[in-house]
């Protein structure tokens, strides 16, 4: 009798699961569109249009990681929520609306205040996003069962990144054909349509049952991941690696636009190539993940990222576009694996009841480390303006790439490879 009833219920459970996964995928479509048009090369281009210098650009690029420290308090507060879904909808809407509002700056403020206004709106937007992020990670880890998690996120990431490459290239063409304020106005109109669609889809997310932490106080809850030695060592190491990576990678668009004078269409093609190879790597890393642990594979993504930085040094002897395409492709392969495996590390290698605090602690530690990367990198870029041009174009990348390899060969080998 019991087995028959279970058999009757199974198709129902399956259809609910498929519907939930479909909603999560559909939500990602408008999200990746507006995030592509507001981030990366377009963020750099818009800030340059507003009048930002390299140090201000570095500060803006650092904000998104530094505010991740708020996730610690968010992870504590969500333990008291009855509904993760509607709190998620609220913070997602606030983030999207404030980020989209940066497009109104030229119409609302005098030109001398454009960059300051952008920094204020951008900071507020990503403070709300840190809370929305911890809620989404917590909710999606319950929506997607562990048995299909690797396959689902591999397919979802591939589809959304494919869309992102198309949007990136289209955005580059728009800015080249309509330079200056008119081009960014067109992009922001598209952005606002996507924001409205994205917020609307969140209303259809399921509100899954929430397994609360065994702790009810903040400090004991924070001590759980801090006392988990393997988790803490891996997180601190990855934070140090991300610090080095963010010294140079966020400023790539600045170097190419300002120093190499590459147009937006070519820049878009470089990023499209990076994304295409990142998408292809999802499948490879996903298959390898079925045989090797998250931490072991994370270790092998790091030399690939370091190599992408070192490839910039070939600009001294090889054609410009050949080197840039090679560096972007190698970085796409490495960072695709890193992002996928780091996410799996957070939601797969941590206890379910304590997962929000583990994710928050990971985000806070790596976020603080990554915050100083673009901040220091932007200021160094400003300081070396009077040195030979090669030091500004690829000198920092060479130094950082070598430092990455030293870190990997020493601490990385002990912490991740033998975990």
C-alpha positions in Angstrom: 0.0 0.0 0.0 2.7 2.4 1.0 4.8 1.7 -2.1 1.8 2.2 -4.4 1.0 5.6 -2.8 4.6 6.6 -3.1 4.5 5.6 -6.8 1.4 7.7 -7.4 3.0 10.7 -5.7 6.3 10.4 -7.6 5.2 12.0 -10.9 3.7 14.9 -9.0 6.9 15.5 -7.1 8.8 15.3 -10.4 6.6 17.8 -12.1 6.9 20.3 -9.2 10.7 19.9 -9.3 10.8 20.5 -13.0 8.6 23.5 -12.7 10.8 25.0 -10.0 13.9 24.4 -12.1 12.2 26.0 -15.1 11.4 29.1 -13.1 14.9 29.4 -11.8 16.2 29.2 -15.3 13.7 31.7 -16.7 14.6 34.1 -14.0 18.2 34.0 -15.1 17.4 35.1 -18.7 16.6 38.8 -18.0 19.1 38.8 -15.1 22.0 37.9 -17.3 21.0 40.4 -19.9 20.9 43.4 -17.6 23.9 42.3 -15.6 25.9 42.0 -18.9 24.9 45.5 -20.0 25.6 47.0 -16.6 28.9 45.2 -15.8 32.3 44.4 -17.3 33.3 46.5 -20.2 30.1 48.5 -20.2 30.5 49.4 -16.5 34.1 50.6 -17.3 32.9 52.5 -20.4 30.0 54.2 -18.6 32.3 55.3 -15.7 34.8 56.7 -18.2 31.9 58.5 -19.9 31.0 60.0 -16.5 34.6 61.2 -16.0 36.1 58.6 -13.7 39.9 58.0 -13.5 41.6 54.6 -12.9 41.6 54.9 -9.1 37.9 55.8 -9.0 37.2 52.9 -11.3 39.2 50.5 -9.1 37.1 51.7 -6.1 33.8 51.0 -7.9 35.0 47.6 -9.0 36.0 46.8 -5.4 32.7 47.8 -3.8 30.8 44.7 -4.9 33.2 42.4 -3.0 33.7 44.5 0.1 29.9 44.8 0.9 29.8 41.0 1.1 30.7 41.3 4.8 27.0 42.2 5.3 26.1 38.6 4.4 27.3 37.5 7.9 24.5 39.5 9.5 22.1 38.5 6.7 22.8 34.8 7.4 22.0 35.4 11.1 18.8 37.4 10.4 17.3 34.9 7.9 17.2 32.3 10.7 14.2 34.4 12.0 12.4 34.6 8.7 9.2 32.8 8.1 9.4 33.4 4.3 12.7 33.5 2.5 10.9 34.1 -0.8 9.2 37.4 -0.1 12.3 38.8 1.6 14.3 37.8 -1.4 11.9 39.5 -3.7 12.2 42.7 -1.7 16.0 42.9 -1.7 16.3 41.8 -5.3 13.9 44.6 -6.3 15.8 47.2 -4.3 19.1 46.1 -5.9 17.8 46.0 -9.4 16.1 49.4 -9.2 19.0 51.2 -7.6 21.5 49.7 -10.1 19.3 50.6 -13.0 18.9 54.1 -11.6 22.6 54.8 -12.3 21.5 55.5 -15.9 19.5 58.5 -14.7 22.6 60.3 -13.3 23.4 62.5 -16.4 19.8 63.7 -16.2 19.6 64.4 -12.5 23.0 65.7 -11.4 25.4 68.4 -12.5 28.4 66.9 -14.3 31.0 67.4 -11.5 28.9 65.1 -9.3 28.3 62.3 -11.8 31.0 59.9 -10.5 30.1 60.6 -6.8 26.4 59.9 -7.5 27.2 56.7 -9.3 29.4 55.5 -6.4 26.6 56.2 -3.9 23.8 54.4 -5.9 26.1 51.5 -6.8 27.2 51.0 -3.2 23.6 51.0 -1.9 22.5 48.7 -4.7 25.1 46.1 -3.8 24.5 46.3 -0.1 21.0 45.2 -0.8 22.4 42.6 -3.3 24.5 41.0 -0.6 21.4 40.2 1.4 19.5 39.0 -1.7 22.5 36.9 -2.7 22.7 35.0 0.6 18.9 34.4 0.4 19.1 33.2 -3.2 22.0 30.9 -2.5 20.2 29.4 0.5 16.9 29.1 -1.4 18.3 27.6 -4.6 20.3 25.0 -2.7 17.0 23.7 -1.4 15.2 24.0 -4.7 17.8 22.0 -6.6 18.3 18.5 -5.2 22.0 17.5 -4.7 21.6 14.5 -7.1 20.9 16.9 -10.1 22.8 19.9 -8.9 25.9 19.5 -11.0 24.0 18.7 -14.2 21.4 21.5 -13.7 23.8 24.3 -13.0 26.0 23.1 -15.8 23.1 23.4 -18.3 21.8 26.6 -16.7 25.2 28.3 -16.8 25.8 27.2 -20.4 22.5 28.6 -21.6 22.8 31.9 -19.7 26.4 32.4 -20.7 25.5 31.8 -24.3 22.8 34.5 -24.0 25.3 36.7 -22.3 27.8 36.5 -25.2 25.1 37.6 -27.7 24.0 40.5 -25.5 27.7 41.5 -24.9 28.4 41.6 -28.6 25.1 43.4 -29.4 25.9 46.0 -26.7 29.3 46.6 -28.1 27.8 47.2 -31.6 25.3 49.7 -30.1 28.0 51.7 -28.3 30.2 51.8 -31.4 27.4 52.9 -33.7 26.0 55.4 -31.1 29.0 56.6 -29.1 28.6 58.6 -25.9 25.4 59.3 -24.0 23.0 58.2 -26.7 24.5 54.7 -26.8 24.3 54.3 -23.0 20.7 55.6 -23.1 19.8 52.8 -25.5 21.5 50.2 -23.2 19.7 51.5 -20.1 16.3 51.3 -21.8 17.0 47.6 -22.5 18.3 47.2 -19.0 15.0 48.6 -17.4 12.9 46.2 -19.5 15.0 43.3 -18.3 14.9 44.5 -14.7 11.1 44.6 -14.7 10.9 41.1 -16.2 13.5 39.7 -13.7 11.6 41.1 -10.7 8.3 39.7 -12.0 9.7 36.1 -12.4 10.8 36.1 -8.7 7.2 36.2 -7.7 6.8 32.7 -9.1 9.7 31.2 -7.1 8.7 28.5 -4.6 9.0 29.2 -0.9 10.9 26.1 0.3 10.9 24.8 3.9 13.9 26.1 5.7 16.2 24.0 8.0 17.2 26.4 10.7 20.6 26.5 12.4 21.0 24.7 15.7 22.3 28.0 17.1 20.1 31.0 17.9 22.8 33.6 18.7 25.1 35.4 16.2 28.6 34.7 17.8 28.1 30.9 18.3 26.6 30.7 14.8 29.7 32.5 13.4 32.0 30.2 15.3 30.7 27.1 13.4 32.6 27.9 10.1 35.5 29.5 11.9 36.1 26.3 13.9 35.9 24.2 10.7 39.7 24.1 10.0 39.6 22.6 6.5 36.9 25.1 5.4 38.6 28.1 7.0 42.1 27.3 5.5 40.6 26.8 2.0 38.6 30.0 2.3 41.6 32.1 3.5 43.8 30.8 0.7 41.2 31.5 -2.0 40.7 35.0 -0.5 44.5 35.6 -1.0 44.4 34.3 -4.5 41.4 36.4 -5.4 43.2 39.5 -4.0 46.0 38.9 -6.5 43.6 38.2 -9.3 41.6 41.4 -8.7 44.8 43.5 -8.8 44.7 43.3 -12.5 41.7 41.4 -14.0 39.0 44.1 -13.2 41.2 46.7 -14.9 41.6 44.8 -18.2 38.8 46.8 -19.9 40.4 50.1 -18.7 43.8 49.0 -20.2 42.3 48.0 -23.5 40.0 51.0 -23.8 42.3 53.7 -22.6 45.9 52.5 -23.4 45.4 50.1 -26.3 42.6 52.1 -27.8 40.5 49.0 -28.7 36.9 49.8 -29.7 33.8 48.3 -28.0 33.0 45.8 -30.7 36.5 44.2 -30.5 36.3 44.3 -26.7 33.0 42.5 -26.9 34.5 39.9 -29.2 37.3 39.3 -26.7 34.8 38.8 -23.9 32.6 36.6 -26.1 35.6 34.4 -26.8 36.2 34.2 -23.0 32.6 33.4 -22.3 32.4 30.7 -25.0 35.4 28.8 -23.7 34.1 29.3 -20.1 30.8 27.7 -21.2 32.7 24.8 -22.8 34.7 24.3 -19.6 31.6 23.9 -17.5 31.0 20.5 -19.1 34.6 19.4 -18.7 34.9 20.6 -15.1 31.4 19.1 -14.3 32.5 15.7 -15.6 35.8 15.8 -13.7 33.8 16.8 -10.6 32.1 13.4 -10.6 35.5 11.8 -10.1 37.5 14.3 -8.1 36.6 16.5 -5.1 35.7 20.2 -5.3 38.8 21.3 -3.5 41.2 19.1 -5.6 39.8 20.5 -8.9 39.7 24.1 -7.5 43.5 23.7 -7.1 43.9 22.9 -10.8 41.9 25.9 -12.0 44.4 28.3 -10.3 47.5 27.8 -12.5 45.3 28.3 -15.6 44.2 31.7 -14.2 47.8 32.6 -13.4 48.8 31.6 -17.0 46.2 34.0 -18.4 47.9 36.8 -16.6 51.4 35.8 -17.8 50.2 35.6 -21.4 49.9 39.4 -21.4 53.7 39.6 -21.4 53.6 38.2 -25.0 52.4 41.6 -26.2 56.0 42.5 -26.4 56.7 40.0 -29.2 53.4 38.8 -30.7 50.5 40.5 -32.5 48.1 42.4 -30.1 44.8 40.7 -30.9 46.4 37.2 -31.0 47.7 37.7 -27.4 44.5 39.3 -26.1 42.3 36.5 -27.5 44.7 33.8 -26.0 44.7 35.5 -22.6 40.9 35.9 -22.5 40.3 32.3 -23.7 42.7 30.8 -21.1 41.1 33.0 -18.4 37.6 31.8 -19.4 38.6 28.2 -19.0 40.2 28.8 -15.6 37.6 31.1 -14.1 34.7 29.0 -15.4 36.0 26.1 -13.4 36.8 28.2 -10.4 33.3 29.8 -10.2 31.5 26.5 -10.7 33.6 24.6 -8.2 33.7 27.4 -5.6 29.9 27.4 -5.7 29.8 23.7 -5.3 32.3 23.9 -2.5 30.0 26.3 -0.6 26.7 24.4 -1.1 28.1 20.9 -1.3 30.9 20.7 1.3 29.0 22.4 4.1 26.4 21.2 6.6 22.9 22.1 5.4 21.6 23.6 8.6 24.6 25.9 8.9 25.0 26.6 5.1 23.8 30.2 5.1 26.5 31.2 7.6 29.2 29.1 5.8 28.3 30.8 2.6 28.3 34.2 4.3 31.6 33.6 5.9 33.1 32.5 2.6 31.7 35.6 0.8 32.9 38.0 3.6 36.4 36.6 3.8 37.0 36.4 0.0 35.1 39.7 -0.4 37.3 41.7 1.9 40.4 40.2 0.3 39.1 40.9 -3.2 38.0 44.4 -2.2 41.6 45.6 -1.8 42.6 44.1 -5.2 41.0 46.5 -7.6 41.3 49.3 -5.1 45.1 48.9 -4.9 45.4 47.9 -8.6 43.6 51.1 -9.7 45.8 53.3 -7.5 49.0 51.5 -8.8 47.8 52.1 -12.3 47.5 55.8 -11.6 50.9 55.9 -9.9 52.7 54.3 -12.9 51.3 56.6 -15.5 54.7 58.3 -15.9 56.6 55.0 -16.3 57.2 53.3 -19.7 54.0 52.3 -21.4 54.7 48.5 -21.2 54.6 48.7 -17.4 51.0 50.1 -17.6 49.8 47.6 -20.3 51.3 44.3 -19.1 53.9 44.9 -16.4 51.4 44.4 -13.5 50.0 41.3 -15.1 53.4 39.7 -15.3 54.2 40.5 -11.6 50.8 39.2 -10.4 51.0 36.1 -12.5 54.3 35.1 -11.0 53.0 35.9 -7.5 50.0 33.6 -8.1 52.3 30.7 -9.2 54.3 31.1 -6.0 51.2 31.1 -3.8 49.8 28.0 -5.7 53.1 26.0 -5.4 53.4 26.7 -1.6 50.1 27.2 0.3 47.8 26.0 -2.5 49.4 22.6 -2.8 49.1 21.9 0.9 45.6 23.3 1.5 43.6 22.2 -1.6 45.5 19.5 -3.4 45.9 17.3 -0.4 42.5 18.1 1.1 
